[in-house]
Amino acid sequence: MVSRSYSNLLELTSCDSPIFSREKKRLPRVATVAGVLSELDDEASNSAGSDAPSSISQDRMIIVGNQLPLKAQRKDDGTWDFTWDEDSLLLQLKDGLGEDVETIYIGCLKEEIEPSEQDDVAQNLLDTFKCVPTFLPPELFTKFYHGFCKQHLWPLFHYMLPLSPDLGGRFDRSLWQAYVSVNKIFADKVMEVISPDDDFVWVHDYHLMVLPTFLRKRFNRARLGFFLHSPFPSSEIYRTLPVRDELLRALLNSDLIGFHTFDYARHFLSCCSRMLGLSYQSKRGYIGLEYYGRTVSIKILPVGIHIGQLQSVMNLPETENKVEELQNKFRGQTVMLGVDDMDIFKGISLKLLAMEQLLLQHPDKRGRVVLVQIANPARGRGKDVQEVQSETYATVKRINSTFGRPGYTPVILIDTPLQFYERIAYYVIAECCLVTAVRDGMNLIPYEYIICRQGSDKIDKILGTSSFTQKKSMLVVSEFIGCSPSLSGAIRVNPWNIDAVAEAMDSALIVPESEKQMRHEKHYRYVSTHDVAYWARSFLQDLERACRDHLRRRCWGIGFGLGFRVIALDPNFRKLSVEHIVSAYKRTKHRAILLDYDGTMMQPGSISTTPSTEAVAILNSLCKDTKNCVFIVSGKERKTLTDWFSSCERLGVAAEHGYFVRTNHNADWEECVSVPDFDWKQIAEPVMQLYTETTDGSNIETKETALVWNYEFADRDFGSCQAKELLDHLESVLANEPVSVKSSPHIVEVKPQGVSKGIVAERLLLTMQQMGVIPDFVLCIGDDRSDEDMFGVIMNARASLSPVAEVFPCTVGQKPSKAKYYLEDTSEILRMLQGLANASEQSVTSSSQLPHVAS
């Protein structure tokens, strides 16, 4: 189904109106240069109404990956023969989506298709497999895949920094542009088939990290998930990437982002915190990031394997024959097995060195223990792959020449491609499986090994065991691979510690049979219940949950290029229109205006916190209007506020969150709350001092009535961690004191109980009422939690207001709030207040120009 908006686009580009049906359609060959088709609708891409209505009610999943789950072979007559690639994860996950979910695949083919054949191939794949191929020019593909993906992202995500031209190479802007262009082409392909209100889109892996931005820009309410199959590095590594912000913001245009392990998710969240200033929350077991009014959910679940496929191959006659052959070949010997790609991160050479160490330290193992290392061809290419191959061959040769003898080869290296059934046969006969990768996103080899060691009736018969015999297996796995946390019965090792790996290999061989059985049973129970179908089903359920509020929220897009993002708002929470509030301001006669200072009148993070000349001038203009009662409500000390606003004679000021109040410059300061003493400071200040000494960049602000610990300039993660500890510490030692301990962004504050900005709002409205003035206009602006008390008071103060009162509670930025309105930042607030000041001046001018009528 082609979305209505996109079919209109196709009509624009052709003379005839195309007819589309769900079963069969003729797709135009999408451009092989990014941006040709979708450029036509860029004008509409930022509008909330860009999502096309759909006539389909059935859920449909569009799965987008770098490669389609297909195999291709050129037939003798020159045509192409396509079959499903049963080993592809993208195909296997379909089992978990349910029979009622239609699946469409979008991706590249492994084989290069001539341009003249692309139309026919595309139609054939769509009709036969529901696959939409993405055809990339060879030069663009090379820059995209072998360039940016394999030279920049892949090494960096595996903790390899480009410290020299030989280590991945310097950042190449042209490769990044190719990466973006390919992602744009993929986006155009998705747009050909998507029905945005009904379809889910699931994007896979680091090849397509900016795709969510292109899709979100075109369809603001697209239901979009992303899963990263590689590691996500720590912030110290990731922050070296020149396009770090662009990739983070692109991923945040997804509704759900999935990772294999908590470590990978934690690193991603840390990067969002340190580089974008975003914080996350965990609620009822779900982790979410607030991003411009949208909640981006984080999913942590390692992928599983397709058990049915393994079991079916195990029962093949070829597998049985191979198992019997290997059993005879290694009779009387214990086989340890390694299965790895021949690349620098799989740690093959480290494993071989550990084997060498094992044979050196344990002479009794010579002649009895064999390491079979299956080395799959490397997916990348370059000098590093050649170096790994050379080192591997040299090490194998040295070990075999040192410890080998007639009839015994300590290390058997298999570097030619094996059939799947052959690999399974090696799993079956291996007593221990070794995975010593120095960094790997997931690695499913241990899972496959466990299932194969469980065996089948036919395999049991060949091995001379019965189906009732308890199965056994042993795993030695690197602690740096994604599957490690889920394999609690494995022997975990640091692959860089050769001695420790050798010792682990020895331990795996001498573990009692009963313990091997218990470890195997534990692993088998987990792997068999957490298969690929479980993983896919769980991801889809979380994606549905993450998208359930899409239609309820109002959305529109802002930003250009890869800085694009969608603002999503509750229908009752909207941006404050300057025209609307100025109109209400002009109609009213008794106005109450309450303004927070830090973060509202003054930009947060400013080095100088003194009010600008512009802000003071605006306040003076508002105060001169006799219809206005204007208050600055701040957490600052009264002396500071007195000095700053000495020129605003009619301005009311509330200091230290409302503890001190004065109605104008000439009035005396009054205390809103009666506090007998401040002895609690002697308890709180030493505690704060302790945390200040241990948290570089933090400081204590001592006020007359409060103590504030500020960590704005400390390390973001460490400061936040220390703030939580300090909050708990202070609550404990001050439990019997008449104070409240509160945390706000970058601060922990201790102040007397009952003190809040809400008191100022209540007092102002009450005073106006006692003077016989019923407010018909209330404006309250603030930016943090302390201002929510004011919002709550004015929203529930209808009894103190005119029946036709215009009430404007307004917060700064997109965030959960009691306020009904928001403005983006300080500049917008000052612009709005200037609009009100101009209206007051116009009113005064108009009044002075009225003709005088004699009495």
DATA-V369515 format. One record per run of one state. SS is the DSSP state (@ for helix, = for strand, . for the rest). FROM is the first residue (numbers start at 1). TO is the last residue. If there is no record, write none. Layout:
# DATA-V369515
SS & FROM & TO
SS & FROM & TO
This chain:
# DATA-V369515
. & 1 & 3
@ & 4 & 12
. & 13 & 37
@ & 38 & 44
. & 45 & 47
@ & 48 & 50
. & 51 & 59
= & 60 & 67
. & 68 & 69
= & 70 & 74
. & 75 & 79
= & 80 & 84
. & 85 & 88
@ & 89 & 96
. & 97 & 101
= & 102 & 108
. & 109 & 114
@ & 115 & 129
. & 130 & 130
= & 131 & 133
. & 134 & 137
@ & 138 & 157
. & 158 & 172
@ & 173 & 193
. & 194 & 198
= & 199 & 204
. & 205 & 205
@ & 206 & 208
. & 209 & 210
@ & 211 & 218
. & 219 & 222
= & 223 & 227
. & 228 & 234
@ & 235 & 238
. & 239 & 243
@ & 244 & 251
. & 252 & 255
= & 256 & 259
. & 260 & 261
@ & 262 & 276
. & 277 & 279
= & 280 & 283
. & 284 & 285
= & 286 & 291
. & 292 & 293
= & 294 & 300
. & 301 & 306
@ & 307 & 314
. & 315 & 316
@ & 317 & 329
. & 330 & 333
= & 334 & 341
. & 342 & 347
@ & 348 & 361
. & 362 & 362
@ & 363 & 365
. & 366 & 368
= & 369 & 376
. & 377 & 382
@ & 383 & 403
. & 404 & 404
= & 405 & 405
. & 406 & 407
= & 408 & 408
. & 409 & 410
= & 411 & 414
. & 415 & 419
@ & 420 & 429
. & 430 & 431
= & 432 & 435
. & 436 & 439
= & 440 & 440
. & 441 & 444
@ & 445 & 454
. & 455 & 456
@ & 457 & 463
. & 464 & 473
= & 474 & 478
. & 479 & 480
= & 481 & 481
. & 482 & 483
@ & 484 & 486
. & 487 & 490
= & 491 & 493
. & 494 & 497
@ & 498 & 510
. & 511 & 512
@ & 513 & 529
. & 530 & 531
@ & 532 & 546
. & 547 & 553
= & 554 & 558
. & 559 & 560
@ & 561 & 563
. & 564 & 564
= & 565 & 569
. & 570 & 573
= & 574 & 575
. & 576 & 577
@ & 578 & 587
. & 588 & 590
= & 591 & 596
. & 597 & 597
= & 598 & 598
. & 599 & 601
= & 602 & 602
. & 603 & 612
@ & 613 & 624
. & 625 & 627
= & 628 & 633
. & 634 & 637
@ & 638 & 644
. & 645 & 651
= & 652 & 655
@ & 656 & 658
. & 659 & 659
= & 660 & 662
. & 663 & 669
= & 670 & 671
. & 672 & 680
@ & 681 & 694
. & 695 & 698
= & 699 & 702
. & 703 & 705
= & 706 & 710
. & 711 & 715
@ & 716 & 733
. & 734 & 738
= & 739 & 744
. & 745 & 746
= & 747 & 752
. & 753 & 756
@ & 757 & 770
. & 771 & 774
= & 775 & 782
. & 783 & 784
@ & 785 & 795
. & 796 & 797
@ & 798 & 800
= & 801 & 812
. & 813 & 820
= & 821 & 823
. & 824 & 825
@ & 826 & 848
. & 849 & 855
